[in-house]
């Protein structure tokens, strides 16, 4: 019985794992393209990772959300390294992204789980906002410190967009709540 339940849960994780891997890879490429002195295109793609994590956390619980993060991390790093070898990204960006992603996503899961019984919008907004702050500082510091890239300026612009995206992504989160209704969610 436990094996059948585990197999069903694993099967349901393929969509969020695939979505996570796609978001990571796309973001690692997009961060190389500046829009202006404050932003890269990665600022608009990466916040989707928090939506994937939060929807998984809501529907399947924190343990499943962590599995998605770990699997997404592994697939994303491999894809990012391949992108680096193809000249679409750099290994430094891939590694910075992986470290920041892992810590920020696990923080997001922890905060979301603690706030899951609050108003529908609090868990995804607060967890995404705080985890995005950690992610932004880690990623830009590791990826661009001691380079000519104006990483502090980019980090400020990036975090501003992440906050706006955290608000905007409440719309699809709310719309998908019924499709991701939790069933006996196991937390922490």
WOJOLIN-V799362 format. One record per run of one state. SS is the DSSP state (alpha for helix, beta for strand, coil for the rest). FROM is the first residue (numbers start at 1). LEN is the number of residues. Records with the same first field share a line. If there is no record, write none. Layout:
SS: FROM-LEN, FROM-LEN
//
This chain:
coil: 1-1, 31-3, 35-5, 41-1, 46-2, 61-1, 86-5, 116-4, 145-6, 169-1, 177-12
alpha: 2-29, 42-4, 48-13, 62-24, 91-25, 120-25, 151-18, 170-7
beta: 34-1, 40-1
//
